[in-house]
Amino acid sequence: MQLQKEPTEYDYEAKLIKLRQNNGWNFAKAARRGRMEIMAEILLFCSQQKAKTKIMYNINLNYAQLKSHLRSLTAQGLLTTNKGQYATTQKGYRFLTLFAQLHDMLNY
């Protein structure tokens, strides 16, 4: 019987970098994105400061959806805003790490 090693925090950080380079998560093909997936995409995209318009077009949301998600993410402390630019916080990166772990566990 072979034991599998527990993935380390570094493994998930590497996975996040790979996902960011691939320009998004590779969720089930043709499936609708849920709220958590959209939140993760926004947080990944905002690793550097981004304006609302760039976020909206890159994540493929309409303006009403974008405003709702940005309001929610900033209220929860996952995103920070400075002069109309949004950036992911440390808490946001923690969310992404946990999201990647769940993503692996559920084998999406």
HUQUI-V868220 format. One record per pair of residues at least 24 apart in sequence whose C-alpha atoms are under 6 Angstrom apart, sorted by the first residue. I is the first residue (numbers start at 1). J is the second residue. If there is no record, write none. Layout:
I|J ; I|J
This chain:
43|88 ; 46|87 ; 46|88 ; 47|87 ; 47|88 ; 48|87 ; 49|85 ; 49|86 ; 49|87 ; 50|85 ; 50|86 ; 51|85
